[in-house]
């Protein structure tokens, strides 16, 4: 995959290449897909906020047009980033995830948060800088923990009101200032479902561009307590036998990897591969 997608800074003054059009986790597409000839798309009457060079994809320079709204073009439609993930094109999802994070950052940082001046791209660096007070912003990453809590052949799974009907998943939450990720695991589990955990161990990480999380995956053992729901966050939580699991998250998610990995270890199955 590394040979097909290489993120890098590109000079937007250079002509040619391919381009993506993005607005709030959605990409413009037509019958040929989501990549357009760059010069053609730039000639259309699109509400462009910013243009950024992303890198090289399958040998072609790739750029991004960040739009102020979902503009309509004849023969085109908008597709969500989640749709791409569910369709299973791992390479394209990796590219679009990067593009969506750059686009969201470009949209959210058009003006300085300190003095309100228009921000400018920093040449040779993925950064925006205020020309008045020199405040500088880089693409945002929000570190988050995600954890599978287990008790023998049982796993603790929960569902949020935002989930697809019937789907249960692992617990997750954002790391707060001043705490380690392991401290975050214990705090979030306690807050969301009221139980205590021990033997917290790191399993792997995954970029999660919804909109800019870095998911740090853990496995933890149950240490005590009864399930008490944090009702504003959790709709239901319960212990499930690994022999009778509910509908689970998408196979490309680190949540699914944590579950599948534990089930494989208990049943002697094949260890799954953590998606990029």
FIGU-954317 format. One record per residue (C-alpha): residue in three letters; x, y, z. Coordinates in steps of 0.2 Angstrom, whole numbers. Example, Ala and Ser with C-alpha at 12.3 -4.5 7.8 and 13.67 -1.06 7.14 Angstrom:
BEGIN
<site><senu>ALA</senu><x>62</x><y>-22</y><z>39</z></site>
<site><senu>SER</senu><x>68</x><y>-5</y><z>36</z></site>
END
This chain:
BEGIN
<site><senu>UNK</senu><x>0</x><y>0</y><z>0</z></site>
<site><senu>UNK</senu><x>14</x><y>12</y><z>4</z></site>
<site><senu>UNK</senu><x>19</x><y>12</y><z>-15</z></site>
<site><senu>UNK</senu><x>2</x><y>17</y><z>-20</z></site>
<site><senu>UNK</senu><x>-1</x><y>31</y><z>-8</z></site>
<site><senu>UNK</senu><x>12</x><y>43</y><z>-2</z></site>
<site><senu>UNK</senu><x>6</x><y>59</y><z>8</z></site>
<site><senu>UNK</senu><x>17</x><y>74</y><z>5</z></site>
<site><senu>UNK</senu><x>17</x><y>93</y><z>3</z></site>
<site><senu>UNK</senu><x>13</x><y>98</y><z>-15</z></site>
<site><senu>UNK</senu><x>14</x><y>115</y><z>-23</z></site>
<site><senu>UNK</senu><x>-3</x><y>121</y><z>-27</z></site>
<site><senu>UNK</senu><x>4</x><y>133</y><z>-40</z></site>
<site><senu>UNK</senu><x>9</x><y>118</y><z>-51</z></site>
<site><senu>UNK</senu><x>-4</x><y>112</y><z>-64</z></site>
<site><senu>UNK</senu><x>-11</x><y>95</y><z>-67</z></site>
<site><senu>UNK</senu><x>-15</x><y>81</y><z>-56</z></site>
<site><senu>UNK</senu><x>-31</x><y>74</y><z>-48</z></site>
<site><senu>UNK</senu><x>-42</x><y>82</y><z>-35</z></site>
<site><senu>UNK</senu><x>-54</x><y>78</y><z>-22</z></site>
<site><senu>UNK</senu><x>-69</x><y>90</y><z>-17</z></site>
<site><senu>UNK</senu><x>-73</x><y>89</y><z>1</z></site>
<site><senu>UNK</senu><x>-86</x><y>96</y><z>13</z></site>
<site><senu>UNK</senu><x>-89</x><y>90</y><z>31</z></site>
<site><senu>UNK</senu><x>-84</x><y>71</y><z>28</z></site>
<site><senu>UNK</senu><x>-92</x><y>70</y><z>11</z></site>
<site><senu>UNK</senu><x>-84</x><y>69</y><z>-6</z></site>
<site><senu>UNK</senu><x>-90</x><y>74</y><z>-23</z></site>
<site><senu>UNK</senu><x>-91</x><y>60</y><z>-35</z></site>
<site><senu>UNK</senu><x>-97</x><y>54</y><z>-52</z></site>
<site><senu>UNK</senu><x>-99</x><y>38</y><z>-62</z></site>
<site><senu>UNK</senu><x>-80</x><y>37</y><z>-63</z></site>
<site><senu>UNK</senu><x>-77</x><y>38</y><z>-44</z></site>
<site><senu>UNK</senu><x>-72</x><y>52</y><z>-32</z></site>
<site><senu>UNK</senu><x>-56</x><y>58</y><z>-41</z></site>
<site><senu>UNK</senu><x>-58</x><y>72</y><z>-54</z></site>
<site><senu>UNK</senu><x>-45</x><y>79</y><z>-67</z></site>
<site><senu>UNK</senu><x>-39</x><y>94</y><z>-56</z></site>
<site><senu>UNK</senu><x>-39</x><y>108</y><z>-70</z></site>
<site><senu>UNK</senu><x>-57</x><y>103</y><z>-75</z></site>
<site><senu>UNK</senu><x>-64</x><y>103</y><z>-58</z></site>
<site><senu>UNK</senu><x>-56</x><y>120</y><z>-54</z></site>
<site><senu>UNK</senu><x>-65</x><y>128</y><z>-69</z></site>
<site><senu>UNK</senu><x>-82</x><y>123</y><z>-61</z></site>
<site><senu>UNK</senu><x>-91</x><y>136</y><z>-51</z></site>
<site><senu>UNK</senu><x>-87</x><y>128</y><z>-34</z></site>
<site><senu>UNK</senu><x>-87</x><y>138</y><z>-17</z></site>
<site><senu>UNK</senu><x>-69</x><y>134</y><z>-13</z></site>
<site><senu>UNK</senu><x>-62</x><y>139</y><z>4</z></site>
<site><senu>UNK</senu><x>-44</x><y>132</y><z>1</z></site>
<site><senu>UNK</senu><x>-34</x><y>120</y><z>-9</z></site>
<site><senu>UNK</senu><x>-21</x><y>109</y><z>-2</z></site>
<site><senu>UNK</senu><x>-8</x><y>97</y><z>-10</z></site>
<site><senu>UNK</senu><x>-10</x><y>80</y><z>-2</z></site>
<site><senu>UNK</senu><x>3</x><y>68</y><z>-10</z></site>
<site><senu>UNK</senu><x>4</x><y>55</y><z>-24</z></site>
<site><senu>UNK</senu><x>-9</x><y>42</y><z>-26</z></site>
<site><senu>UNK</senu><x>-6</x><y>28</y><z>-39</z></site>
<site><senu>UNK</senu><x>7</x><y>38</y><z>-47</z></site>
<site><senu>UNK</senu><x>-3</x><y>54</y><z>-49</z></site>
<site><senu>UNK</senu><x>-2</x><y>71</y><z>-39</z></site>
<site><senu>UNK</senu><x>-17</x><y>72</y><z>-28</z></site>
<site><senu>UNK</senu><x>-25</x><y>89</y><z>-22</z></site>
<site><senu>UNK</senu><x>-40</x><y>94</y><z>-11</z></site>
<site><senu>UNK</senu><x>-53</x><y>107</y><z>-14</z></site>
<site><senu>UNK</senu><x>-61</x><y>111</y><z>3</z></site>
<site><senu>UNK</senu><x>-78</x><y>118</y><z>-1</z></site>
<site><senu>UNK</senu><x>-89</x><y>130</y><z>9</z></site>
<site><senu>UNK</senu><x>-105</x><y>119</y><z>6</z></site>
<site><senu>UNK</senu><x>-111</x><y>104</y><z>-4</z></site>
<site><senu>UNK</senu><x>-111</x><y>111</y><z>-22</z></site>
<site><senu>UNK</senu><x>-121</x><y>102</y><z>-35</z></site>
<site><senu>UNK</senu><x>-114</x><y>98</y><z>-52</z></site>
<site><senu>UNK</senu><x>-123</x><y>89</y><z>-66</z></site>
<site><senu>UNK</senu><x>-120</x><y>70</y><z>-66</z></site>
<site><senu>UNK</senu><x>-112</x><y>71</y><z>-48</z></site>
<site><senu>UNK</senu><x>-117</x><y>66</y><z>-31</z></site>
<site><senu>UNK</senu><x>-110</x><y>67</y><z>-13</z></site>
<site><senu>UNK</senu><x>-103</x><y>51</y><z>-4</z></site>
<site><senu>UNK</senu><x>-99</x><y>50</y><z>14</z></site>
<site><senu>UNK</senu><x>-83</x><y>44</y><z>21</z></site>
<site><senu>UNK</senu><x>-92</x><y>31</y><z>31</z></site>
<site><senu>UNK</senu><x>-99</x><y>24</y><z>15</z></site>
<site><senu>UNK</senu><x>-82</x><y>22</y><z>8</z></site>
<site><senu>UNK</senu><x>-76</x><y>13</y><z>24</z></site>
<site><senu>UNK</senu><x>-91</x><y>1</y><z>23</z></site>
<site><senu>UNK</senu><x>-88</x><y>-3</y><z>5</z></site>
<site><senu>UNK</senu><x>-71</x><y>-10</y><z>10</z></site>
<site><senu>UNK</senu><x>-59</x><y>-1</y><z>-2</z></site>
<site><senu>UNK</senu><x>-45</x><y>0</y><z>12</z></site>
<site><senu>UNK</senu><x>-33</x><y>10</y><z>1</z></site>
<site><senu>UNK</senu><x>-46</x><y>23</y><z>-4</z></site>
<site><senu>UNK</senu><x>-52</x><y>25</y><z>13</z></site>
<site><senu>UNK</senu><x>-35</x><y>28</y><z>20</z></site>
<site><senu>UNK</senu><x>-32</x><y>42</y><z>7</z></site>
<site><senu>UNK</senu><x>-50</x><y>50</y><z>10</z></site>
<site><senu>UNK</senu><x>-47</x><y>49</y><z>28</z></site>
<site><senu>UNK</senu><x>-31</x><y>59</y><z>27</z></site>
<site><senu>UNK</senu><x>-40</x><y>71</y><z>15</z></site>
<site><senu>UNK</senu><x>-55</x><y>74</y><z>26</z></site>
<site><senu>UNK</senu><x>-44</x><y>78</y><z>41</z></site>
<site><senu>UNK</senu><x>-34</x><y>91</y><z>31</z></site>
<site><senu>UNK</senu><x>-50</x><y>98</y><z>24</z></site>
<site><senu>UNK</senu><x>-58</x><y>99</y><z>41</z></site>
<site><senu>UNK</senu><x>-43</x><y>108</y><z>48</z></site>
<site><senu>UNK</senu><x>-42</x><y>120</y><z>33</z></site>
<site><senu>UNK</senu><x>-60</x><y>124</y><z>36</z></site>
<site><senu>UNK</senu><x>-59</x><y>126</y><z>55</z></site>
<site><senu>UNK</senu><x>-44</x><y>137</y><z>54</z></site>
<site><senu>UNK</senu><x>-47</x><y>150</y><z>41</z></site>
<site><senu>UNK</senu><x>-46</x><y>164</y><z>54</z></site>
<site><senu>UNK</senu><x>-35</x><y>166</y><z>69</z></site>
<site><senu>UNK</senu><x>-43</x><y>162</y><z>85</z></site>
<site><senu>UNK</senu><x>-33</x><y>175</y><z>94</z></site>
<site><senu>UNK</senu><x>-35</x><y>191</y><z>83</z></site>
<site><senu>UNK</senu><x>-47</x><y>185</y><z>69</z></site>
<site><senu>UNK</senu><x>-35</x><y>189</y><z>55</z></site>
<site><senu>UNK</senu><x>-36</x><y>177</y><z>40</z></site>
<site><senu>UNK</senu><x>-24</x><y>163</y><z>42</z></site>
<site><senu>UNK</senu><x>-11</x><y>159</y><z>28</z></site>
<site><senu>UNK</senu><x>-3</x><y>142</y><z>23</z></site>
<site><senu>UNK</senu><x>15</x><y>140</y><z>28</z></site>
<site><senu>UNK</senu><x>26</x><y>136</y><z>13</z></site>
<site><senu>UNK</senu><x>34</x><y>119</y><z>14</z></site>
<site><senu>UNK</senu><x>25</x><y>114</y><z>30</z></site>
<site><senu>UNK</senu><x>7</x><y>107</y><z>34</z></site>
<site><senu>UNK</senu><x>3</x><y>122</y><z>45</z></site>
<site><senu>UNK</senu><x>-8</x><y>138</y><z>45</z></site>
<site><senu>UNK</senu><x>-1</x><y>154</y><z>52</z></site>
<site><senu>UNK</senu><x>-8</x><y>171</y><z>57</z></site>
<site><senu>UNK</senu><x>2</x><y>185</y><z>48</z></site>
<site><senu>UNK</senu><x>-3</x><y>197</y><z>62</z></site>
<site><senu>UNK</senu><x>1</x><y>188</y><z>79</z></site>
<site><senu>UNK</senu><x>10</x><y>173</y><z>72</z></site>
<site><senu>UNK</senu><x>-1</x><y>160</y><z>80</z></site>
<site><senu>UNK</senu><x>2</x><y>144</y><z>71</z></site>
<site><senu>UNK</senu><x>-10</x><y>129</y><z>69</z></site>
<site><senu>UNK</senu><x>-6</x><y>111</y><z>63</z></site>
<site><senu>UNK</senu><x>-19</x><y>98</y><z>58</z></site>
<site><senu>UNK</senu><x>-28</x><y>92</y><z>74</z></site>
<site><senu>UNK</senu><x>-27</x><y>75</y><z>81</z></site>
<site><senu>UNK</senu><x>-37</x><y>70</y><z>96</z></site>
<site><senu>UNK</senu><x>-30</x><y>55</y><z>106</z></site>
<site><senu>UNK</senu><x>-44</x><y>43</y><z>111</z></site>
<site><senu>UNK</senu><x>-43</x><y>26</y><z>120</z></site>
<site><senu>UNK</senu><x>-54</x><y>12</y><z>115</z></site>
<site><senu>UNK</senu><x>-55</x><y>-4</y><z>127</z></site>
<site><senu>UNK</senu><x>-62</x><y>-21</y><z>127</z></site>
<site><senu>UNK</senu><x>-66</x><y>-26</y><z>145</z></site>
<site><senu>UNK</senu><x>-66</x><y>-45</y><z>148</z></site>
<site><senu>UNK</senu><x>-71</x><y>-58</y><z>161</z></site>
<site><senu>UNK</senu><x>-66</x><y>-75</y><z>156</z></site>
<site><senu>UNK</senu><x>-77</x><y>-80</y><z>141</z></site>
<site><senu>UNK</senu><x>-87</x><y>-64</y><z>143</z></site>
<site><senu>UNK</senu><x>-84</x><y>-47</y><z>135</z></site>
<site><senu>UNK</senu><x>-92</x><y>-31</y><z>141</z></site>
<site><senu>UNK</senu><x>-100</x><y>-22</y><z>126</z></site>
<site><senu>UNK</senu><x>-111</x><y>-6</y><z>126</z></site>
<site><senu>UNK</senu><x>-121</x><y>4</y><z>114</z></site>
<site><senu>UNK</senu><x>-123</x><y>23</y><z>111</z></site>
<site><senu>UNK</senu><x>-139</x><y>30</y><z>105</z></site>
<site><senu>UNK</senu><x>-129</x><y>36</y><z>90</z></site>
<site><senu>UNK</senu><x>-126</x><y>18</y><z>85</z></site>
<site><senu>UNK</senu><x>-134</x><y>8</y><z>71</z></site>
<site><senu>UNK</senu><x>-149</x><y>-1</y><z>79</z></site>
<site><senu>UNK</senu><x>-144</x><y>-17</y><z>88</z></site>
<site><senu>UNK</senu><x>-125</x><y>-14</y><z>86</z></site>
<site><senu>UNK</senu><x>-114</x><y>-16</y><z>102</z></site>
<site><senu>UNK</senu><x>-96</x><y>-10</y><z>103</z></site>
<site><senu>UNK</senu><x>-81</x><y>-8</y><z>115</z></site>
<site><senu>UNK</senu><x>-80</x><y>7</y><z>127</z></site>
<site><senu>UNK</senu><x>-71</x><y>23</y><z>121</z></site>
<site><senu>UNK</senu><x>-67</x><y>41</y><z>126</z></site>
<site><senu>UNK</senu><x>-55</x><y>55</y><z>124</z></site>
<site><senu>UNK</senu><x>-39</x><y>58</y><z>134</z></site>
<site><senu>UNK</senu><x>-40</x><y>73</y><z>145</z></site>
<site><senu>UNK</senu><x>-26</x><y>85</y><z>149</z></site>
<site><senu>UNK</senu><x>-14</x><y>79</y><z>162</z></site>
<site><senu>UNK</senu><x>-18</x><y>60</y><z>161</z></site>
<site><senu>UNK</senu><x>-10</x><y>45</y><z>154</z></site>
<site><senu>UNK</senu><x>-20</x><y>34</y><z>141</z></site>
<site><senu>UNK</senu><x>-20</x><y>20</y><z>154</z></site>
<site><senu>UNK</senu><x>-28</x><y>32</y><z>167</z></site>
<site><senu>UNK</senu><x>-41</x><y>37</y><z>154</z></site>
<site><senu>UNK</senu><x>-45</x><y>19</y><z>151</z></site>
<site><senu>UNK</senu><x>-49</x><y>17</y><z>170</z></site>
<site><senu>UNK</senu><x>-58</x><y>33</y><z>171</z></site>
<site><senu>UNK</senu><x>-69</x><y>31</y><z>156</z></site>
<site><senu>UNK</senu><x>-74</x><y>13</y><z>160</z></site>
<site><senu>UNK</senu><x>-79</x><y>19</y><z>177</z></site>
<site><senu>UNK</senu><x>-89</x><y>34</y><z>171</z></site>
<site><senu>UNK</senu><x>-98</x><y>25</y><z>157</z></site>
<site><senu>UNK</senu><x>-102</x><y>8</y><z>165</z></site>
<site><senu>UNK</senu><x>-97</x><y>9</y><z>183</z></site>
<site><senu>UNK</senu><x>-85</x><y>-5</y><z>184</z></site>
<site><senu>UNK</senu><x>-67</x><y>-6</y><z>189</z></site>
<site><senu>UNK</senu><x>-53</x><y>-14</y><z>178</z></site>
<site><senu>UNK</senu><x>-35</x><y>-20</y><z>180</z></site>
<site><senu>UNK</senu><x>-21</x><y>-27</y><z>169</z></site>
<site><senu>UNK</senu><x>-23</x><y>-14</y><z>156</z></site>
<site><senu>UNK</senu><x>-12</x><y>-18</y><z>141</z></site>
<site><senu>UNK</senu><x>-10</x><y>-9</y><z>124</z></site>
<site><senu>UNK</senu><x>-16</x><y>-18</y><z>108</z></site>
<site><senu>UNK</senu><x>-13</x><y>-6</y><z>94</z></site>
<site><senu>UNK</senu><x>-19</x><y>10</y><z>86</z></site>
<site><senu>UNK</senu><x>-29</x><y>16</y><z>71</z></site>
<site><senu>UNK</senu><x>-32</x><y>33</y><z>63</z></site>
<site><senu>UNK</senu><x>-50</x><y>37</y><z>64</z></site>
<site><senu>UNK</senu><x>-55</x><y>52</y><z>54</z></site>
<site><senu>UNK</senu><x>-72</x><y>55</y><z>61</z></site>
<site><senu>UNK</senu><x>-67</x><y>69</y><z>62</z></site>
<site><senu>UNK</senu><x>-49</x><y>68</y><z>68</z></site>
<site><senu>UNK</senu><x>-46</x><y>55</y><z>82</z></site>
<site><senu>UNK</senu><x>-31</x><y>43</y><z>85</z></site>
<site><senu>UNK</senu><x>-38</x><y>28</y><z>93</z></site>
<site><senu>UNK</senu><x>-27</x><y>19</y><z>105</z></site>
<site><senu>UNK</senu><x>-33</x><y>1</y><z>108</z></site>
<site><senu>UNK</senu><x>-32</x><y>-8</y><z>124</z></site>
<site><senu>UNK</senu><x>-38</x><y>-24</y><z>133</z></site>
<site><senu>UNK</senu><x>-42</x><y>-24</y><z>151</z></site>
<site><senu>UNK</senu><x>-48</x><y>-37</y><z>164</z></site>
<site><senu>UNK</senu><x>-63</x><y>-34</y><z>174</z></site>
<site><senu>UNK</senu><x>-59</x><y>-30</y><z>192</z></site>
<site><senu>UNK</senu><x>-75</x><y>-27</y><z>201</z></site>
<site><senu>UNK</senu><x>-92</x><y>-18</y><z>202</z></site>
<site><senu>UNK</senu><x>-109</x><y>-19</y><z>194</z></site>
<site><senu>UNK</senu><x>-114</x><y>-11</y><z>178</z></site>
<site><senu>UNK</senu><x>-121</x><y>7</y><z>181</z></site>
<site><senu>UNK</senu><x>-125</x><y>16</y><z>165</z></site>
<site><senu>UNK</senu><x>-120</x><y>34</y><z>161</z></site>
<site><senu>UNK</senu><x>-137</x><y>38</y><z>153</z></site>
<site><senu>UNK</senu><x>-132</x><y>53</y><z>143</z></site>
<site><senu>UNK</senu><x>-118</x><y>43</y><z>134</z></site>
<site><senu>UNK</senu><x>-123</x><y>24</y><z>135</z></site>
<site><senu>UNK</senu><x>-140</x><y>17</y><z>130</z></site>
<site><senu>UNK</senu><x>-136</x><y>-1</y><z>136</z></site>
<site><senu>UNK</senu><x>-121</x><y>-11</y><z>142</z></site>
<site><senu>UNK</senu><x>-120</x><y>-30</y><z>146</z></site>
<site><senu>UNK</senu><x>-109</x><y>-45</y><z>147</z></site>
<site><senu>UNK</senu><x>-110</x><y>-56</y><z>132</z></site>
<site><senu>UNK</senu><x>-103</x><y>-73</y><z>130</z></site>
<site><senu>UNK</senu><x>-90</x><y>-75</y><z>116</z></site>
<site><senu>UNK</senu><x>-102</x><y>-89</y><z>109</z></site>
<site><senu>UNK</senu><x>-117</x><y>-77</y><z>108</z></site>
<site><senu>UNK</senu><x>-111</x><y>-60</y><z>102</z></site>
<site><senu>UNK</senu><x>-123</x><y>-46</y><z>96</z></site>
<site><senu>UNK</senu><x>-121</x><y>-37</y><z>80</z></site>
<site><senu>UNK</senu><x>-104</x><y>-29</y><z>80</z></site>
<site><senu>UNK</senu><x>-95</x><y>-14</y><z>72</z></site>
<site><senu>UNK</senu><x>-88</x><y>-13</y><z>55</z></site>
<site><senu>UNK</senu><x>-74</x><y>-25</y><z>51</z></site>
<site><senu>UNK</senu><x>-62</x><y>-11</y><z>47</z></site>
<site><senu>UNK</senu><x>-64</x><y>-3</y><z>64</z></site>
<site><senu>UNK</senu><x>-51</x><y>-6</y><z>79</z></site>
<site><senu>UNK</senu><x>-66</x><y>-10</y><z>90</z></site>
<site><senu>UNK</senu><x>-70</x><y>-25</y><z>79</z></site>
<site><senu>UNK</senu><x>-52</x><y>-30</y><z>79</z></site>
<site><senu>UNK</senu><x>-51</x><y>-30</y><z>98</z></site>
<site><senu>UNK</senu><x>-66</x><y>-41</y><z>99</z></site>
<site><senu>UNK</senu><x>-61</x><y>-53</y><z>86</z></site>
<site><senu>UNK</senu><x>-43</x><y>-54</y><z>93</z></site>
<site><senu>UNK</senu><x>-50</x><y>-59</y><z>110</z></site>
<site><senu>UNK</senu><x>-62</x><y>-72</y><z>103</z></site>
<site><senu>UNK</senu><x>-48</x><y>-79</y><z>92</z></site>
<site><senu>UNK</senu><x>-37</x><y>-81</y><z>108</z></site>
<site><senu>UNK</senu><x>-51</x><y>-90</y><z>118</z></site>
<site><senu>UNK</senu><x>-56</x><y>-101</y><z>104</z></site>
<site><senu>UNK</senu><x>-40</x><y>-105</y><z>96</z></site>
<site><senu>UNK</senu><x>-44</x><y>-96</y><z>80</z></site>
<site><senu>UNK</senu><x>-34</x><y>-86</y><z>67</z></site>
<site><senu>UNK</senu><x>-27</x><y>-69</y><z>74</z></site>
<site><senu>UNK</senu><x>-35</x><y>-55</y><z>64</z></site>
<site><senu>UNK</senu><x>-25</x><y>-41</y><z>56</z></site>
<site><senu>UNK</senu><x>-27</x><y>-23</y><z>63</z></site>
<site><senu>UNK</senu><x>-33</x><y>-12</y><z>48</z></site>
<site><senu>UNK</senu><x>-22</x><y>3</y><z>43</z></site>
END
